[in-house]
Amino acid sequence: MEASMIKVGPEGRPVTYFRAGTGAPLLFLHGLLGLQGFQPVLARLAERYDVIAPFAPGWGPAKDQLPDVDPGALDLTLHHIDALDALGLGSAHVVGISVGAWMAAELAAIAPTRVQSLVL
């Protein structure tokens, strides 16, 4: 699976992401190690869902973006809301691992209508 790029938010911040599968959208928020390509877990999820796995600011191709985003919960959550908007998604199932679980929980708390289900 090749990575794609979208621009999100008012700043047009580039976000690199992987996407595959069909079905209901599923936002996968990675852990501390980031994404190491299209991982086997994503392939399994893509058998049932439209999996979107973006790099968060500070990881992977976005490693230099962290100064552009307050690393606190609110700015990272708003970043993921902007990503959903840029992808044309009103809501998605959300799966988070490690620090991604923290980001997913914050997303569910701040924007519950954007989260169809939550797995941490």
N, CA, C and O of each residue as an XYZ file, in Angstrom:
480
protein
N       0.851     -1.176      0.000
C       0.000      0.000      0.000
C       0.888      1.227      0.000
O       1.777      1.370      0.839
N       0.638      2.102     -0.942
C       1.395      3.343     -1.054
C       0.775      4.418     -0.160
O      -0.435      4.432      0.066
N       1.601      5.295      0.332
C       1.128      6.414      1.130
C       0.576      7.503      0.205
O       1.054      7.676     -0.916
N      -0.425      8.225      0.682
C      -1.002      9.365     -0.021
C      -0.837     10.589      0.869
O      -0.422     10.473      2.022
N      -1.162     11.769      0.329
C      -1.042     12.986      1.099
C      -2.246     13.881      0.855
O      -2.716     14.032     -0.273
N      -2.731     14.470      1.944
C      -3.790     15.473      1.857
C      -3.319     16.706      2.624
O      -2.374     16.636      3.410
N      -3.976     17.817      2.390
C      -3.706     19.037      3.153
C      -4.894     19.267      4.077
O      -6.048     19.191      3.654
N      -4.599     19.551      5.352
C      -5.676     19.689      6.330
C      -5.592     21.024      7.060
O      -4.535     21.647      7.161
N      -6.739     21.428      7.557
C      -6.821     22.620      8.381
C      -6.633     23.904      7.609
O      -6.328     23.891      6.416
N      -6.817     25.012      8.300
C      -6.670     26.311      7.655
C      -5.248     26.580      7.161
O      -5.043     27.364      6.234
N      -4.264     25.921      7.790
C      -2.866     26.110      7.392
C      -2.496     25.268      6.178
O      -1.436     25.472      5.585
N      -3.353     24.329      5.803
C      -3.036     23.421      4.707
C      -1.875     22.501      5.052
O      -1.032     22.208      4.203
N      -1.833     22.047      6.302
C      -0.758     21.173      6.775
C      -0.811     19.840      6.025
O      -1.858     19.193      5.991
N       0.315     19.422      5.420
C       0.307     18.132      4.716
C       0.244     16.967      5.698
O       0.948     16.948      6.708
N      -0.604     16.008      5.387
C      -0.741     14.806      6.199
C      -0.572     13.596      5.283
O      -1.313     13.418      4.317
N       0.412     12.778      5.608
C       0.637     11.533      4.879
C      -0.175     10.442      5.558
O      -0.215     10.354      6.786
N      -0.822      9.612      4.748
C      -1.665      8.556      5.309
C      -1.699      7.359      4.371
O      -1.411      7.459      3.178
N      -2.061      6.229      4.955
C      -2.321      5.010      4.191
C      -3.828      4.807      4.192
O      -4.504      5.137      5.166
N      -4.358      4.257      3.087
C      -5.799      3.980      3.011
C      -6.020      2.745      2.162
O      -5.444      2.599      1.085
N      -6.864      1.858      2.664
C      -7.197      0.638      1.917
C      -8.470      0.037      2.484
O      -8.855      0.309      3.621
N      -9.106     -0.775      1.677
C     -10.285     -1.512      2.116
C     -11.570     -0.862      1.660
O     -11.579      0.194      1.028
N     -12.647     -1.527      2.000
C     -13.984     -1.020      1.706
C     -14.831     -1.213      2.948
O     -14.486     -1.983      3.844
N     -15.923     -0.514      2.983
C     -16.808     -0.603      4.135
C     -16.836      0.720      4.869
O     -16.469      1.762      4.324
N     -17.275      0.663      6.108
C     -17.361      1.866      6.929
C     -15.955      2.404      7.189
O     -15.015      1.624      7.336
N     -15.800      3.738      7.248
C     -14.480      4.307      7.495
C     -13.986      3.999      8.905
O     -14.752      4.021      9.868
N     -12.695      3.712      9.002
C     -12.047      3.426     10.277
C     -10.756      4.244     10.331
O      -9.865      4.065      9.500
N     -10.664      5.131     11.302
C      -9.477      5.949     11.513
C      -8.565      5.221     12.492
O      -8.948      4.966     13.634
N      -7.347      4.884     12.038
C      -6.375      4.170     12.868
C      -5.317      5.161     13.321
O      -4.591      5.722     12.500
N      -5.228      5.379     14.644
C      -4.255      6.314     15.211
C      -3.118      5.513     15.832
O      -3.315      4.749     16.777
N      -1.932      5.705     15.281
C      -0.768      4.878     15.610
C      -0.204      5.153     17.007
O      -0.562      6.123     17.675
N       0.697      4.247     17.416
C       1.377      4.355     18.698
C       2.667      5.142     18.596
O       2.921      5.822     17.602
N       3.484      5.040     19.644
C       4.723      5.808     19.741
C       5.704      5.565     18.601
O       6.466      6.463     18.244
N       5.697      4.375     18.031
C       6.620      4.065     16.949
C       6.126      4.569     15.596
O       6.832      4.438     14.595
N       4.943      5.134     15.553
C       4.394      5.617     14.291
C       3.904      4.468     13.434
O       3.528      3.416     13.949
N       3.908      4.666     12.150
C       3.509      3.639     11.194
C       4.756      3.154     10.472
O       5.578      3.955     10.029
N       4.888      1.870     10.360
C       6.015      1.276      9.652
C       5.529      0.749      8.306
O       5.752     -0.415      7.976
N       4.869      1.600      7.534
C       4.254      1.159      6.298
C       2.856      0.640      6.576
O       2.309      0.856      7.657
N       2.292     -0.028      5.620
C       0.941     -0.578      5.778
C       1.073     -1.907      6.517
O       1.311     -2.948      5.905
N       0.917     -1.859      7.819
C       1.178     -2.974      8.713
C       0.143     -4.086      8.563
O      -0.969     -3.842      8.094
N       0.508     -5.318      8.964
C      -0.434     -6.438      8.858
C      -1.766     -6.183      9.569
O      -2.812     -6.614      9.084
N      -1.742     -5.493     10.706
C      -3.001     -5.221     11.407
C      -3.909     -4.351     10.548
O      -5.128     -4.515     10.569
N      -3.325     -3.434      9.799
C      -4.139     -2.584      8.930
C      -4.732     -3.385      7.781
O      -5.874     -3.162      7.381
N      -3.947     -4.320      7.252
C      -4.453     -5.183      6.177
C      -5.638     -6.010      6.661
O      -6.612     -6.196      5.932
N      -5.551     -6.505      7.893
C      -6.672     -7.292      8.437
C      -7.914     -6.424      8.629
O      -9.025     -6.837      8.298
N      -7.717     -5.225      9.162
C      -8.845     -4.318      9.335
C      -9.448     -3.930      7.987
O     -10.660     -3.741      7.882
N      -8.608     -3.812      6.954
C      -9.070     -3.415      5.618
C      -9.916     -4.496      4.960
O     -10.578     -4.228      3.958
N      -9.910     -5.707      5.498
C     -10.797     -6.753      4.974
C     -12.259     -6.418      5.246
O     -13.154     -6.940      4.579
N     -12.504     -5.541      6.233
C     -13.871     -5.226      6.630
C     -14.196     -3.726      6.603
O     -15.361     -3.337      6.509
N     -13.150     -2.889      6.686
C     -13.350     -1.447      6.799
C     -12.536     -0.693      5.750
O     -11.601     -1.230      5.156
N     -12.912      0.549      5.542
C     -12.120      1.506      4.765
C     -11.144      2.129      5.770
O     -11.499      3.073      6.476
N      -9.929      1.606      5.833
C      -8.960      1.992      6.854
C      -8.163      3.207      6.399
O      -7.582      3.220      5.314
N      -8.149      4.228      7.254
C      -7.347      5.427      7.030
C      -6.372      5.504      8.199
O      -6.789      5.584      9.354
N      -5.069      5.481      7.898
C      -4.031      5.487      8.933
C      -3.072      6.647      8.675
O      -2.108      6.503      7.924
N      -3.341      7.814      9.306
C      -2.480      8.973      9.081
C      -1.295      9.013     10.048
O      -1.356      8.465     11.148
N      -0.235      9.661      9.624
C       0.853      9.990     10.539
C       0.431     11.232     11.314
O      -0.010     12.215     10.719
N       0.562     11.191     12.626
C       0.271     12.362     13.453
C       1.448     13.335     13.373
O       2.567     12.926     13.064
N       1.204     14.619     13.650
C       2.314     15.584     13.663
C       3.411     15.109     14.624
O       3.140     14.744     15.768
N       4.635     15.122     14.138
C       5.774     14.683     14.942
C       6.258     13.288     14.613
O       7.276     12.851     15.150
N       5.546     12.564     13.732
C       5.914     11.201     13.361
C       6.090     11.076     11.855
O       5.460     11.796     11.081
N       6.953     10.156     11.453
C       7.142      9.824     10.045
C       7.395     11.053      9.194
O       8.186     11.913      9.579
N       6.736     11.156      8.037
C       6.944     12.315      7.159
C       6.570     13.632      7.840
O       6.985     14.698      7.385
N       5.791     13.573      8.925
C       5.356     14.775      9.641
C       6.254     15.070     10.843
O       5.870     15.839     11.725
N       7.442     14.468     10.887
C       8.307     14.601     12.062
C       8.680     16.047     12.368
O       8.935     16.382     13.525
N       8.717     16.900     11.365
C       9.084     18.296     11.584
C       7.882     19.203     11.846
O       8.052     20.412     12.004
N       6.677     18.648     11.895
C       5.474     19.467     12.061
C       5.116     19.725     13.520
O       4.273     20.582     13.789
N       5.718     19.024     14.463
C       5.295     19.155     15.844
C       5.337     20.599     16.346
O       4.437     20.996     17.086
N       6.346     21.411     15.977
C       6.301     22.806     16.427
C       5.089     23.577     15.900
O       4.715     24.597     16.478
N       4.475     23.112     14.822
C       3.308     23.787     14.255
C       2.026     23.463     15.005
O       1.006     24.124     14.812
N       2.076     22.443     15.863
C       0.894     21.977     16.588
C       1.249     21.901     18.060
O       2.270     21.320     18.427
N       0.416     22.484     18.901
C       0.618     22.321     20.337
C       0.475     20.843     20.635
O      -0.551     20.258     20.288
N       1.471     20.202     21.271
C       1.391     18.755     21.492
C       0.338     18.344     22.513
O       0.220     17.163     22.837
N      -0.418     19.290     23.015
C      -1.481     18.961     23.956
C      -2.660     18.311     23.265
O      -2.736     18.231     22.039
N      -3.567     17.856     24.093
C      -4.702     17.081     23.596
C      -5.579     17.858     22.620
O      -6.008     17.298     21.612
N      -5.854     19.117     22.889
C      -6.807     19.845     22.061
C      -6.306     20.029     20.633
O      -7.038     19.736     19.687
N      -5.072     20.509     20.455
C      -4.588     20.737     19.091
C      -4.462     19.449     18.300
O      -4.772     19.430     17.109
N      -4.012     18.365     18.936
C      -3.926     17.087     18.215
C      -5.316     16.586     17.839
O      -5.507     16.022     16.762
N      -6.285     16.794     18.730
C      -7.655     16.385     18.421
C      -8.210     17.218     17.267
O      -8.826     16.677     16.349
N      -7.996     18.520     17.313
C      -8.466     19.373     16.220
C      -7.789     18.996     14.908
O      -8.407     19.063     13.845
N      -6.516     18.598     14.980
C      -5.806     18.130     13.787
C      -6.516     16.913     13.184
O      -6.693     16.848     11.968
N      -6.918     15.959     14.011
C      -7.596     14.764     13.492
C      -9.001     15.089     12.979
O      -9.471     14.464     12.028
N      -9.666     16.052     13.594
C     -10.959     16.497     13.071
C     -10.755     17.133     11.696
O     -11.528     16.879     10.772
N      -9.715     17.960     11.561
C      -9.402     18.554     10.255
C      -9.108     17.478      9.220
O      -9.498     17.611      8.060
N      -8.420     16.409      9.630
C      -8.115     15.312      8.701
C      -9.405     14.622      8.249
O      -9.565     14.323      7.065
N     -10.331     14.368      9.192
C     -11.620     13.774      8.814
C     -12.342     14.684      7.821
O     -12.911     14.210      6.838
N     -12.315     15.992      8.081
C     -12.957     16.946      7.173
C     -12.324     16.891      5.785
O     -13.028     16.852      4.776
N     -10.992     16.888      5.740
C     -10.289     16.872      4.450
C     -10.583     15.605      3.662
O     -10.566     15.613      2.431
N     -10.852     14.522      4.372
C     -11.182     13.249      3.719
C     -12.672     13.154      3.386
O     -13.108     12.172      2.786
N     -13.446     14.154      3.766
C     -14.876     14.156      3.488
C     -15.661     13.208      4.374
O     -16.709     12.704      3.969
N     -15.162     12.956      5.590
C     -15.808     12.006      6.497
C     -16.451     12.740      7.669
O     -15.782     13.466      8.406
N     -17.746     12.541      7.829
C     -18.435     13.121      8.967
C     -18.080     12.418     10.258
O     -17.984     13.043     11.314
N     -17.887     11.112     10.165
C     -17.530     10.322     11.335
C     -16.832      9.042     10.873
O     -16.836      8.702      9.691
N     -16.243      8.356     11.829
C     -15.544      7.102     11.528
C     -15.459      6.262     12.791
O     -15.562      6.781     13.902
N     -15.271      4.968     12.612
C     -14.859      4.132     13.724
C     -13.423      4.546     14.022
O     -12.676      4.862     13.097
N     -13.025      4.552     15.275
C     -11.683      5.010     15.628
C     -10.992      3.945     16.469
O     -11.538      3.467     17.463
N      -9.772      3.581     16.049
C      -8.926      2.631     16.766
C      -7.635      3.351     17.100
O      -7.023      3.975     16.233
N      -7.214      3.264     18.369
C      -5.969      3.895     18.778
C      -5.119      2.950     19.599
O      -5.623      2.200     20.435
N      -3.811      2.997     19.345
C      -2.848      2.167     20.058
C      -1.856      3.094     20.756
O      -1.372      4.048     20.147
N      -1.549      2.827     22.023
C      -0.551      3.592     22.771
C      -0.939      5.069     22.777
O      -2.046      5.413     23.190
N      -0.046      5.943     22.325
C      -0.363      7.367     22.281
C      -1.551      7.625     21.349
O      -2.285      8.596     21.535
N      -1.739      6.772     20.363
C      -2.907      6.877     19.494
C      -4.200      6.622     20.249
O      -5.241      7.178     19.899
N      -4.146      5.778     21.290
C      -5.327      5.545     22.125
C      -5.689      6.815     22.887
O      -6.864      7.152     23.040
N      -4.664      7.512     23.360
C      -4.904      8.787     24.042
C      -5.545      9.769     23.064
O      -6.523     10.431     23.409
N      -5.003      9.872     21.843
C      -5.563     10.788     20.851
C      -6.990     10.386     20.486
O      -7.853     11.244     20.306
N      -7.237      9.073     20.377
C      -8.579      8.584     20.028
C      -9.572      8.897     21.146
O     -10.699      9.310     20.872
N      -9.163      8.705     22.406
C     -10.042      8.999     23.536
C     -10.374     10.487     23.591
O     -11.513     10.863     23.864
N      -9.385     11.326     23.334
C      -9.624     12.772     23.305
C     -10.584     13.152     22.176
O     -11.457     14.001     22.354
N     -10.418     12.522     21.023
C     -11.314     12.780     19.902
C     -12.753     12.429     20.283
O     -13.679     13.190     20.000
N     -12.933     11.280     20.922
C     -14.275     10.854     21.337
C     -14.860     11.795     22.391
O     -16.066     12.039     22.399
N     -14.016     12.324     23.277
C     -14.502     13.219     24.327
C     -14.853     14.600     23.784
O     -15.849     15.198     24.190
N     -14.036     15.101     22.870
C     -14.220     16.464     22.367
C     -15.215     16.525     21.214
O     -15.944     17.508     21.076
N     -15.251     15.492     20.391
C     -16.139     15.478     19.225
C     -16.850     14.128     19.119
O     -16.610     13.385     18.167
N     -17.713     13.799     20.069
C     -18.324     12.468     20.091
C     -19.142     12.124     18.850
O     -19.283     10.947     18.519
N     -19.681     13.121     18.158
C     -20.463     12.817     16.962
C     -19.576     12.375     15.797
O     -20.082     11.849     14.806
N     -18.262     12.580     15.904
C     -17.339     12.184     14.843
C     -16.867     10.739     15.013
O     -16.224     10.190     14.118
N     -17.184     10.115     16.163
C     -16.689      8.773     16.493
C     -17.850      7.791     16.541
O     -18.693      7.857     17.436
N     -17.891      6.865     15.558
C     -18.959      5.876     15.519
C     -18.765      4.809     16.584
O     -19.729      4.376     17.215
N     -17.523      4.385     16.785
C     -17.166      3.444     17.848
C     -15.711      3.705     18.190
O     -14.988      4.341     17.423
N     -15.283      3.209     19.351
C     -13.951      3.501     19.833
C     -13.305      2.237     20.371
O     -13.881      1.546     21.211
N     -12.098      1.935     19.883
C     -11.316      0.800     20.385
C      -9.964      1.341     20.798
O      -9.250      1.945     19.998
N      -9.616      1.115     22.068
C      -8.348      1.624     22.607
C      -7.477      0.446     23.013
O      -6.361      0.640     23.493
